[in-house]
Amino acid sequence: KIQQTLIEKHRILAEESAKKSDGLQLQVSALQKEIENLNRSQKQAAAVHNTVEVRLNRALEEVEKLRSELDKTKKINKDQISKELQSKENLLAENKMLKKQKSEIIVGFKKQLKLIDILERQKMHLEAAKLLSFTED
């Protein structure tokens, strides 16, 4: 009878152990599925991260390219403005010189007109003097 109780005890312990084992086996399966899902999610996240990284690098390269073009354009504009200012200064200086020449030419022309007037008067006086000396003779 003791042996039968021991056997019964062991059978009950064996059944409990089997149930525990089945429960643990289910937990192991569930944890393995969760690990697979986490691994899959990690791979997807890594793929998305890589894609974002590539896009970010392309965007940074594009920004650098555009910044370089902007700097180049600014330099070209600055050079162009500098050339235009120099050209304007040259034109203003030339204009000033031409105005000075014009006023000098006008002054010279007025002097020539006065000289012509003086010479005409002298000619008239000479002719009058000739006529006078001619009539005196």
DRENZAZA-288731 format. One line per 8 residues: number of its first residue (from 1); for each residue x, y, z of N, C-alpha, C. Coordinates in steps of 0.2 Angstrom, whole numbers. Last residue first. Layout:
NUM) X/Y/Z/X/Y/Z/X/Y/Z  ...;
//
This chain:
137) 234/815/-506/239/815/-511/235/818/-517  223/813/-498/227/819/-497/232/820/-502  217/802/-503/213/808/-505/218/814/-503  226/793/-498/225/793/-506/222/800/-508  224/794/-485/231/796/-488/230/796/-495  211/790/-484/213/796/-482/220/798/-485  212/777/-489/208/781/-492/210/788/-491  221/772/-479/223/772/-486/219/777/-490;
129) 212/773/-468/219/777/-468/221/777/-475  202/764/-472/201/771/-471/207/775/-471  210/752/-471/207/754/-478/205/762/-477  213/752/-458/218/752/-463/216/755/-470  200/751/-452/204/757/-451/210/758/-456  197/738/-457/193/744/-459/197/751/-458  206/731/-451/206/731/-459/202/737/-461  203/732/-438/209/735/-440/209/736/-448;
121) 190/726/-438/190/734/-437/197/736/-439  194/713/-441/190/717/-446/190/724/-445  201/710/-430/205/711/-436/201/714/-441  191/711/-420/197/715/-420/200/716/-426  183/700/-425/180/707/-424/186/712/-424  193/690/-423/190/691/-430/187/698/-430  194/690/-409/200/692/-414/198/693/-421  181/686/-406/183/693/-404/189/695/-408;
113) 181/673/-411/176/678/-414/178/685/-412  191/668/-403/192/668/-411/188/673/-414  185/668/-391/191/672/-392/193/673/-399  175/659/-394/173/666/-392/179/670/-393  183/647/-395/179/650/-401/177/657/-400  188/646/-383/193/647/-388/189/650/-394  177/643/-376/181/649/-374/185/651/-380  173/631/-382/169/637/-382/172/643/-381;
105) 184/623/-378/183/625/-385/178/631/-386  182/623/-364/188/626/-367/187/628/-374  170/616/-364/170/623/-362/176/626/-364  174/604/-370/169/608/-373/169/615/-371  183/600/-360/186/601/-367/181/605/-370  174/598/-349/180/603/-349/182/605/-356  166/588/-355/163/594/-353/168/600/-352  176/578/-355/173/580/-362/170/587/-360;
97) 179/576/-342/184/578/-346/181/581/-353  166/571/-338/169/577/-335/175/580/-339  166/559/-345/161/564/-346/163/571/-344  176/552/-340/177/554/-347/172/560/-348  171/550/-327/178/554/-328/178/556/-335  160/543/-330/159/549/-326/166/554/-327  166/531/-335/162/535/-339/161/542/-336  173/527/-324/177/528/-330/173/533/-334;
89) 162/524/-315/167/529/-313/171/531/-319  156/514/-323/152/520/-321/157/526/-320  166/504/-322/164/507/-329/160/513/-328  166/502/-309/172/504/-312/170/507/-318  153/497/-307/155/503/-304/161/506/-307  154/485/-315/150/490/-317/151/497/-314  164/478/-308/165/480/-315/161/486/-317  156/476/-296/163/479/-296/165/482/-303;
81) 146/468/-301/144/475/-298/151/479/-298  153/457/-305/150/461/-310/148/468/-308  158/453/-293/163/455/-298/160/459/-303  146/450/-287/150/455/-284/155/457/-289  141/439/-295/138/446/-295/142/451/-292  151/430/-293/150/432/-300/147/439/-300  149/428/-279/156/430/-282/155/433/-289  136/422/-280/137/428/-276/144/432/-278;
73) 139/411/-287/134/416/-290/135/423/-287  147/404/-278/149/406/-285/145/411/-288  138/402/-268/144/406/-266/147/408/-273  128/394/-274/126/401/-272/133/405/-271  136/383/-277/133/387/-282/131/394/-280  138/379/-263/144/381/-268/142/385/-274  125/376/-260/129/381/-256/135/384/-260  122/366/-268/119/372/-269/122/378/-266;
65) 131/356/-263/132/358/-270/128/365/-271  126/355/-250/133/357/-251/134/360/-258  114/350/-253/114/356/-249/121/359/-251  117/338/-259/113/343/-263/114/350/-259  123/332/-248/127/333/-254/124/338/-258  112/331/-240/118/335/-237/122/336/-243  104/322/-247/102/329/-246/107/333/-244  112/311/-247/111/314/-253/108/321/-252;
57) 111/308/-233/118/310/-236/117/313/-243  98/306/-232/101/311/-228/107/313/-231  96/294/-239/93/300/-241/96/306/-238  104/286/-231/106/287/-238/103/293/-241  97/286/-220/104/288/-220/106/290/-227  85/280/-224/85/287/-221/92/290/-222  90/267/-227/87/271/-232/87/279/-230  94/263/-214/99/264/-220/96/268/-225;
49) 82/263/-207/87/268/-205/92/269/-211  76/253/-214/73/260/-215/78/265/-213  84/243/-211/83/244/-218/81/251/-218  82/243/-197/89/244/-199/88/246/-207  69/240/-196/71/246/-194/78/248/-196  69/227/-201/65/232/-205/68/239/-203  77/221/-192/80/221/-198/76/226/-202  68/222/-181/75/225/-180/78/226/-187;
41) 58/214/-185/57/222/-184/63/225/-184  64/202/-185/61/205/-191/60/212/-190  67/201/-171/72/201/-176/70/204/-182  54/201/-166/59/207/-164/64/207/-169  49/189/-171/46/196/-173/51/202/-171  58/180/-165/58/181/-172/55/187/-174  55/183/-151/61/184/-154/62/185/-161  41/178/-152/43/185/-150/50/187/-153;
33) 44/165/-155/40/169/-160/41/176/-158  51/162/-143/54/161/-149/51/165/-155  40/164/-134/46/168/-133/50/168/-140  32/154/-137/29/160/-138/35/165/-138  40/142/-135/38/144/-141/35/151/-142  41/144/-121/47/144/-125/45/146/-132  28/143/-117/31/149/-116/38/150/-120  26/129/-121/22/135/-124/25/141/-123;
25) 35/124/-112/36/123/-119/32/128/-123  29/127/-100/36/130/-101/37/129/-109  18/119/-101/17/126/-100/24/129/-102  24/106/-102/20/108/-107/19/116/-107  30/106/-89/34/106/-95/31/108/-101  19/106/-81/24/112/-81/28/112/-87  14/94/-85/10/100/-86/14/106/-86  24/86/-81/22/86/-88/18/92/-90;
17) 23/88/-67/29/90/-71/28/90/-78  11/83/-65/12/90/-64/18/92/-67  14/70/-68/9/73/-72/9/81/-71  23/67/-58/25/66/-65/20/70/-70  16/68/-47/22/73/-48/24/73/-55  7/58/-49/4/64/-49/10/70/-50  16/47/-49/12/48/-55/10/55/-55  21/49/-36/26/50/-41/22/51/-48;
9) 9/46/-29/13/52/-28/17/54/-34  8/32/-34/2/37/-35/5/44/-34  19/27/-28/18/27/-35/13/32/-37  16/29/-15/22/32/-18/21/32/-25  5/21/-14/4/28/-13/10/32/-16  11/9/-17/5/11/-21/5/19/-20  19/7/-6/22/8/-12/17/11/-17  10/6/4/14/12/4/17/13/-3;
1) 4/-6/0/0/0/0/4/6/0;
//
